[in-house]
Amino acid sequence: MATETITRNETGVNVKAEASRFALTVGMGVAAVIGVYGFVCLIGGIWNNGIGGLLSGFWTAVVGG
């Protein structure tokens, strides 16, 4: 009678690490999209008002009046 050997491979998954990696990836993607949108808005403001108009509007927004 022959003896049968069964081998079993298991891989452990660290759910906390995987969830953290996913959240970090999504967060970085969202931050990149927000950064690009902000840069595009800055370029649009310069395009429409010039640098002087943009700085004047920024100063008015900061100090009021």
LOFILUM-867865 format. One record per atom (N, C-alpha, C, O): x, y, z; atom name. Coordinates in Angstrom, 1 decimal, always signed. Example, Ala and Ser with C-alpha at 12.3 -4.5 7.8 and 13.67 -1.06 7.14 Angstrom:
% residues 2
<node u="+13.2" v="-5.7" w="+7.8" atom="N"/>
<node u="+12.3" v="-4.5" w="+7.8" atom="CA"/>
<node u="+13.2" v="-3.3" w="+7.8" atom="C"/>
<node u="+14.2" v="-3.3" w="+8.5" atom="O"/>
<node u="+12.8" v="-2.2" w="+7.1" atom="N"/>
<node u="+13.7" v="-1.1" w="+7.1" atom="CA"/>
<node u="+12.9" v="+0.0" w="+7.9" atom="C"/>
<node u="+13.4" v="+1.1" w="+8.0" atom="O"/>
***
This chain:
% residues 65
<node u="+0.8" v="-1.2" w="+0.0" atom="N"/>
<node u="+0.0" v="+0.0" w="+0.0" atom="CA"/>
<node u="+0.9" v="+1.2" w="+0.0" atom="C"/>
<node u="+1.8" v="+1.4" w="+0.8" atom="O"/>
<node u="+0.6" v="+2.1" w="-0.9" atom="N"/>
<node u="+1.4" v="+3.4" w="-1.1" atom="CA"/>
<node u="+0.9" v="+4.5" w="-0.2" atom="C"/>
<node u="-0.3" v="+4.6" w="+0.0" atom="O"/>
<node u="+1.8" v="+5.3" w="+0.3" atom="N"/>
<node u="+1.4" v="+6.4" w="+1.1" atom="CA"/>
<node u="+1.3" v="+7.6" w="+0.2" atom="C"/>
<node u="+2.2" v="+7.9" w="-0.6" atom="O"/>
<node u="+0.2" v="+8.3" w="+0.3" atom="N"/>
<node u="-0.1" v="+9.5" w="-0.5" atom="CA"/>
<node u="+0.3" v="+10.8" w="+0.3" atom="C"/>
<node u="-0.2" v="+10.9" w="+1.4" atom="O"/>
<node u="+1.1" v="+11.6" w="-0.3" atom="N"/>
<node u="+1.4" v="+12.9" w="+0.3" atom="CA"/>
<node u="+0.7" v="+14.0" w="-0.3" atom="C"/>
<node u="+0.7" v="+14.2" w="-1.5" atom="O"/>
<node u="+0.0" v="+14.8" w="+0.5" atom="N"/>
<node u="-0.7" v="+16.0" w="+0.1" atom="CA"/>
<node u="+0.0" v="+17.2" w="+0.5" atom="C"/>
<node u="+0.3" v="+17.4" w="+1.7" atom="O"/>
<node u="+0.3" v="+18.1" w="-0.4" atom="N"/>
<node u="+1.0" v="+19.4" w="+0.0" atom="CA"/>
<node u="+0.0" v="+20.5" w="-0.2" atom="C"/>
<node u="-0.8" v="+20.5" w="-1.2" atom="O"/>
<node u="+0.0" v="+21.4" w="+0.6" atom="N"/>
<node u="-1.0" v="+22.5" w="+0.6" atom="CA"/>
<node u="-0.2" v="+23.8" w="+0.7" atom="C"/>
<node u="+0.5" v="+24.0" w="+1.7" atom="O"/>
<node u="-0.4" v="+24.8" w="-0.2" atom="N"/>
<node u="+0.2" v="+26.1" w="-0.1" atom="CA"/>
<node u="-0.8" v="+27.1" w="+0.3" atom="C"/>
<node u="-1.9" v="+27.2" w="-0.2" atom="O"/>
<node u="-0.5" v="+27.9" w="+1.3" atom="N"/>
<node u="-1.4" v="+28.9" w="+1.8" atom="CA"/>
<node u="-0.6" v="+30.3" w="+1.7" atom="C"/>
<node u="+0.6" v="+30.3" w="+2.0" atom="O"/>
<node u="-1.3" v="+31.2" w="+1.3" atom="N"/>
<node u="-0.8" v="+32.6" w="+1.3" atom="CA"/>
<node u="-1.5" v="+33.4" w="+2.3" atom="C"/>
<node u="-2.8" v="+33.5" w="+2.2" atom="O"/>
<node u="-0.8" v="+34.1" w="+3.2" atom="N"/>
<node u="-1.5" v="+34.9" w="+4.1" atom="CA"/>
<node u="-1.7" v="+36.3" w="+3.6" atom="C"/>
<node u="-0.8" v="+36.9" w="+2.9" atom="O"/>
<node u="-2.8" v="+36.9" w="+3.7" atom="N"/>
<node u="-3.1" v="+38.2" w="+3.3" atom="CA"/>
<node u="-3.3" v="+39.1" w="+4.5" atom="C"/>
<node u="-4.1" v="+38.9" w="+5.3" atom="O"/>
<node u="-2.5" v="+40.2" w="+4.5" atom="N"/>
<node u="-2.6" v="+41.2" w="+5.6" atom="CA"/>
<node u="-3.7" v="+42.2" w="+5.1" atom="C"/>
<node u="-3.4" v="+43.1" w="+4.4" atom="O"/>
<node u="-4.9" v="+42.1" w="+5.6" atom="N"/>
<node u="-6.0" v="+42.9" w="+5.2" atom="CA"/>
<node u="-5.8" v="+44.4" w="+5.5" atom="C"/>
<node u="-6.1" v="+45.3" w="+4.8" atom="O"/>
<node u="-5.2" v="+44.6" w="+6.7" atom="N"/>
<node u="-5.0" v="+46.0" w="+7.1" atom="CA"/>
<node u="-4.0" v="+46.7" w="+6.2" atom="C"/>
<node u="-4.2" v="+47.8" w="+5.8" atom="O"/>
<node u="-2.9" v="+46.0" w="+5.9" atom="N"/>
<node u="-1.9" v="+46.6" w="+5.0" atom="CA"/>
<node u="-2.5" v="+46.8" w="+3.6" atom="C"/>
<node u="-2.2" v="+47.9" w="+3.0" atom="O"/>
<node u="-3.3" v="+45.9" w="+3.1" atom="N"/>
<node u="-3.9" v="+46.1" w="+1.8" atom="CA"/>
<node u="-4.9" v="+47.2" w="+1.7" atom="C"/>
<node u="-4.9" v="+48.0" w="+0.8" atom="O"/>
<node u="-5.7" v="+47.3" w="+2.8" atom="N"/>
<node u="-6.7" v="+48.4" w="+2.9" atom="CA"/>
<node u="-5.9" v="+49.7" w="+3.0" atom="C"/>
<node u="-6.4" v="+50.7" w="+2.4" atom="O"/>
<node u="-4.9" v="+49.8" w="+3.8" atom="N"/>
<node u="-4.1" v="+51.0" w="+3.9" atom="CA"/>
<node u="-3.5" v="+51.4" w="+2.6" atom="C"/>
<node u="-3.5" v="+52.6" w="+2.3" atom="O"/>
<node u="-2.9" v="+50.4" w="+1.9" atom="N"/>
<node u="-2.3" v="+50.7" w="+0.6" atom="CA"/>
<node u="-3.3" v="+51.3" w="-0.4" atom="C"/>
<node u="-3.1" v="+52.2" w="-1.1" atom="O"/>
<node u="-4.5" v="+50.6" w="-0.4" atom="N"/>
<node u="-5.6" v="+51.1" w="-1.3" atom="CA"/>
<node u="-6.0" v="+52.5" w="-0.9" atom="C"/>
<node u="-6.2" v="+53.4" w="-1.8" atom="O"/>
<node u="-6.2" v="+52.8" w="+0.4" atom="N"/>
<node u="-6.6" v="+54.1" w="+0.8" atom="CA"/>
<node u="-5.6" v="+55.2" w="+0.4" atom="C"/>
<node u="-5.9" v="+56.3" w="+0.0" atom="O"/>
<node u="-4.3" v="+54.8" w="+0.6" atom="N"/>
<node u="-3.2" v="+55.8" w="+0.3" atom="CA"/>
<node u="-3.2" v="+56.0" w="-1.2" atom="C"/>
<node u="-3.0" v="+57.2" w="-1.6" atom="O"/>
<node u="-3.3" v="+55.0" w="-2.0" atom="N"/>
<node u="-3.3" v="+55.2" w="-3.4" atom="CA"/>
<node u="-4.5" v="+56.1" w="-3.9" atom="C"/>
<node u="-4.3" v="+57.0" w="-4.7" atom="O"/>
<node u="-5.7" v="+55.8" w="-3.4" atom="N"/>
<node u="-6.8" v="+56.6" w="-3.7" atom="CA"/>
<node u="-6.6" v="+58.1" w="-3.2" atom="C"/>
<node u="-6.9" v="+59.0" w="-4.0" atom="O"/>
<node u="-6.1" v="+58.2" w="-2.0" atom="N"/>
<node u="-5.9" v="+59.6" w="-1.5" atom="CA"/>
<node u="-4.9" v="+60.3" w="-2.3" atom="C"/>
<node u="-5.1" v="+61.5" w="-2.6" atom="O"/>
<node u="-3.8" v="+59.7" w="-2.8" atom="N"/>
<node u="-2.8" v="+60.3" w="-3.6" atom="CA"/>
<node u="-3.4" v="+60.7" w="-5.0" atom="C"/>
<node u="-3.1" v="+61.7" w="-5.5" atom="O"/>
<node u="-4.3" v="+59.8" w="-5.5" atom="N"/>
<node u="-4.9" v="+60.1" w="-6.8" atom="CA"/>
<node u="-5.8" v="+61.3" w="-6.7" atom="C"/>
<node u="-5.8" v="+62.2" w="-7.6" atom="O"/>
<node u="-6.6" v="+61.4" w="-5.6" atom="N"/>
<node u="-7.5" v="+62.5" w="-5.4" atom="CA"/>
<node u="-6.7" v="+63.8" w="-5.2" atom="C"/>
<node u="-7.0" v="+64.9" w="-5.8" atom="O"/>
<node u="-5.6" v="+63.8" w="-4.4" atom="N"/>
<node u="-4.8" v="+64.9" w="-4.2" atom="CA"/>
<node u="-4.1" v="+65.4" w="-5.5" atom="C"/>
<node u="-4.0" v="+66.6" w="-5.8" atom="O"/>
<node u="-3.7" v="+64.5" w="-6.4" atom="N"/>
<node u="-3.2" v="+64.9" w="-7.7" atom="CA"/>
<node u="-4.2" v="+65.5" w="-8.6" atom="C"/>
<node u="-3.9" v="+66.5" w="-9.2" atom="O"/>
<node u="-5.4" v="+65.0" w="-8.6" atom="N"/>
<node u="-6.5" v="+65.6" w="-9.4" atom="CA"/>
<node u="-6.8" v="+67.0" w="-8.9" atom="C"/>
<node u="-7.0" v="+68.0" w="-9.7" atom="O"/>
<node u="-6.9" v="+67.2" w="-7.5" atom="N"/>
<node u="-7.1" v="+68.5" w="-7.0" atom="CA"/>
<node u="-6.0" v="+69.5" w="-7.3" atom="C"/>
<node u="-6.2" v="+70.7" w="-7.6" atom="O"/>
<node u="-4.7" v="+69.0" w="-7.2" atom="N"/>
<node u="-3.6" v="+69.9" w="-7.6" atom="CA"/>
<node u="-3.6" v="+70.3" w="-9.0" atom="C"/>
<node u="-3.3" v="+71.5" w="-9.3" atom="O"/>
<node u="-3.9" v="+69.4" w="-9.9" atom="N"/>
<node u="-4.0" v="+69.8" w="-11.3" atom="CA"/>
<node u="-5.1" v="+70.8" w="-11.6" atom="C"/>
<node u="-4.9" v="+71.7" w="-12.3" atom="O"/>
<node u="-6.2" v="+70.5" w="-10.9" atom="N"/>
<node u="-7.4" v="+71.5" w="-11.1" atom="CA"/>
<node u="-7.0" v="+72.9" w="-10.6" atom="C"/>
<node u="-7.3" v="+73.9" w="-11.2" atom="O"/>
<node u="-6.3" v="+72.9" w="-9.4" atom="N"/>
<node u="-5.9" v="+74.2" w="-8.9" atom="CA"/>
<node u="-4.9" v="+74.9" w="-9.8" atom="C"/>
<node u="-5.0" v="+76.1" w="-10.0" atom="O"/>
<node u="-4.0" v="+74.2" w="-10.4" atom="N"/>
<node u="-3.0" v="+74.8" w="-11.3" atom="CA"/>
<node u="-3.7" v="+75.3" w="-12.6" atom="C"/>
<node u="-3.4" v="+76.4" w="-13.1" atom="O"/>
<node u="-4.7" v="+74.5" w="-13.1" atom="N"/>
<node u="-5.4" v="+75.0" w="-14.3" atom="CA"/>
<node u="-6.2" v="+76.2" w="-13.9" atom="C"/>
<node u="-6.3" v="+77.1" w="-14.8" atom="O"/>
<node u="-6.8" v="+76.3" w="-12.7" atom="N"/>
<node u="-7.6" v="+77.5" w="-12.4" atom="CA"/>
<node u="-6.6" v="+78.7" w="-12.2" atom="C"/>
<node u="-7.0" v="+79.8" w="-12.6" atom="O"/>
<node u="-5.4" v="+78.5" w="-11.7" atom="N"/>
<node u="-4.5" v="+79.6" w="-11.6" atom="CA"/>
<node u="-4.1" v="+80.1" w="-13.0" atom="C"/>
<node u="-4.0" v="+81.3" w="-13.2" atom="O"/>
<node u="-3.8" v="+79.2" w="-13.9" atom="N"/>
<node u="-3.5" v="+79.6" w="-15.3" atom="CA"/>
<node u="-4.7" v="+80.3" w="-16.0" atom="C"/>
<node u="-4.5" v="+81.3" w="-16.7" atom="O"/>
<node u="-5.9" v="+79.8" w="-15.7" atom="N"/>
<node u="-7.1" v="+80.5" w="-16.2" atom="CA"/>
<node u="-7.2" v="+81.9" w="-15.7" atom="C"/>
<node u="-7.6" v="+82.8" w="-16.4" atom="O"/>
<node u="-7.0" v="+82.1" w="-14.4" atom="N"/>
<node u="-7.0" v="+83.4" w="-13.8" atom="CA"/>
<node u="-6.0" v="+84.3" w="-14.4" atom="C"/>
<node u="-6.3" v="+85.5" w="-14.6" atom="O"/>
<node u="-4.8" v="+83.8" w="-14.6" atom="N"/>
<node u="-3.8" v="+84.7" w="-15.2" atom="CA"/>
<node u="-4.1" v="+85.0" w="-16.7" atom="C"/>
<node u="-3.9" v="+86.1" w="-17.1" atom="O"/>
<node u="-4.7" v="+84.0" w="-17.4" atom="N"/>
<node u="-5.1" v="+84.2" w="-18.8" atom="CA"/>
<node u="-6.1" v="+85.3" w="-18.9" atom="C"/>
<node u="-6.1" v="+86.1" w="-19.8" atom="O"/>
<node u="-7.1" v="+85.3" w="-18.0" atom="N"/>
<node u="-8.2" v="+86.2" w="-18.1" atom="CA"/>
<node u="-7.9" v="+87.6" w="-17.6" atom="C"/>
<node u="-8.4" v="+88.6" w="-18.1" atom="O"/>
<node u="-7.1" v="+87.7" w="-16.5" atom="N"/>
<node u="-7.0" v="+89.0" w="-15.8" atom="CA"/>
<node u="-5.5" v="+89.5" w="-15.8" atom="C"/>
<node u="-5.3" v="+90.6" w="-15.4" atom="O"/>
<node u="-4.6" v="+88.7" w="-16.2" atom="N"/>
<node u="-3.2" v="+89.1" w="-16.1" atom="CA"/>
<node u="-2.7" v="+88.9" w="-14.7" atom="C"/>
<node u="-3.5" v="+88.6" w="-13.8" atom="O"/>
<node u="-1.4" v="+89.0" w="-14.6" atom="N"/>
<node u="-0.8" v="+88.7" w="-13.2" atom="CA"/>
<node u="-1.2" v="+89.8" w="-12.3" atom="C"/>
<node u="-1.5" v="+89.6" w="-11.1" atom="O"/>
<node u="-1.2" v="+91.1" w="-12.7" atom="N"/>
<node u="-1.6" v="+92.2" w="-11.9" atom="CA"/>
<node u="-3.0" v="+92.1" w="-11.4" atom="C"/>
<node u="-3.3" v="+92.3" w="-10.2" atom="O"/>
<node u="-3.9" v="+91.7" w="-12.2" atom="N"/>
<node u="-5.3" v="+91.5" w="-11.8" atom="CA"/>
<node u="-5.5" v="+90.4" w="-10.9" atom="C"/>
<node u="-6.3" v="+90.4" w="-10.0" atom="O"/>
<node u="-4.7" v="+89.3" w="-11.1" atom="N"/>
<node u="-4.8" v="+88.1" w="-10.2" atom="CA"/>
<node u="-4.3" v="+88.5" w="-8.9" atom="C"/>
<node u="-4.9" v="+88.1" w="-7.9" atom="O"/>
<node u="-3.2" v="+89.2" w="-8.8" atom="N"/>
<node u="-2.6" v="+89.6" w="-7.5" atom="CA"/>
<node u="-3.5" v="+90.6" w="-6.8" atom="C"/>
<node u="-3.7" v="+90.5" w="-5.5" atom="O"/>
<node u="-4.1" v="+91.5" w="-7.5" atom="N"/>
<node u="-5.0" v="+92.5" w="-6.9" atom="CA"/>
<node u="-6.3" v="+91.8" w="-6.4" atom="C"/>
<node u="-6.7" v="+92.1" w="-5.3" atom="O"/>
<node u="-6.8" v="+90.8" w="-7.1" atom="N"/>
<node u="-7.9" v="+90.1" w="-6.6" atom="CA"/>
<node u="-7.6" v="+89.2" w="-5.4" atom="C"/>
<node u="-8.4" v="+89.1" w="-4.5" atom="O"/>
<node u="-6.4" v="+88.6" w="-5.4" atom="N"/>
<node u="-6.0" v="+87.8" w="-4.3" atom="CA"/>
<node u="-5.8" v="+88.7" w="-3.0" atom="C"/>
<node u="-6.3" v="+88.4" w="-1.9" atom="O"/>
<node u="-5.2" v="+89.9" w="-3.2" atom="N"/>
<node u="-5.0" v="+90.8" w="-2.1" atom="CA"/>
<node u="-6.4" v="+91.3" w="-1.5" atom="C"/>
<node u="-6.6" v="+91.4" w="-0.3" atom="O"/>
<node u="-7.3" v="+91.6" w="-2.4" atom="N"/>
<node u="-8.7" v="+92.0" w="-2.0" atom="CA"/>
<node u="-9.4" v="+90.8" w="-1.2" atom="C"/>
<node u="-10.1" v="+91.1" w="-0.3" atom="O"/>
<node u="-9.2" v="+89.6" w="-1.7" atom="N"/>
<node u="-9.8" v="+88.5" w="-1.0" atom="CA"/>
<node u="-9.2" v="+88.2" w="+0.4" atom="C"/>
<node u="-9.9" v="+87.8" w="+1.3" atom="O"/>
<node u="-7.9" v="+88.5" w="+0.5" atom="N"/>
<node u="-7.2" v="+88.3" w="+1.8" atom="CA"/>
<node u="-7.6" v="+89.4" w="+2.8" atom="C"/>
<node u="-8.0" v="+89.1" w="+4.0" atom="O"/>
<node u="-7.5" v="+90.6" w="+2.4" atom="N"/>
<node u="-7.7" v="+91.7" w="+3.4" atom="CA"/>
<node u="-9.1" v="+92.3" w="+3.3" atom="C"/>
<node u="-9.5" v="+93.1" w="+4.2" atom="O"/>
<node u="-9.8" v="+92.1" w="+2.3" atom="N"/>
<node u="-11.1" v="+92.6" w="+2.2" atom="CA"/>
<node u="-11.1" v="+94.0" w="+1.5" atom="C"/>
<node u="-10.1" v="+94.6" w="+1.4" atom="O"/>
<node u="-12.3" v="+94.4" w="+1.1" atom="N"/>
<node u="-12.5" v="+95.8" w="+0.6" atom="CA"/>
<node u="-12.0" v="+95.9" w="-0.8" atom="C"/>
<node u="-12.1" v="+96.9" w="-1.4" atom="O"/>
***
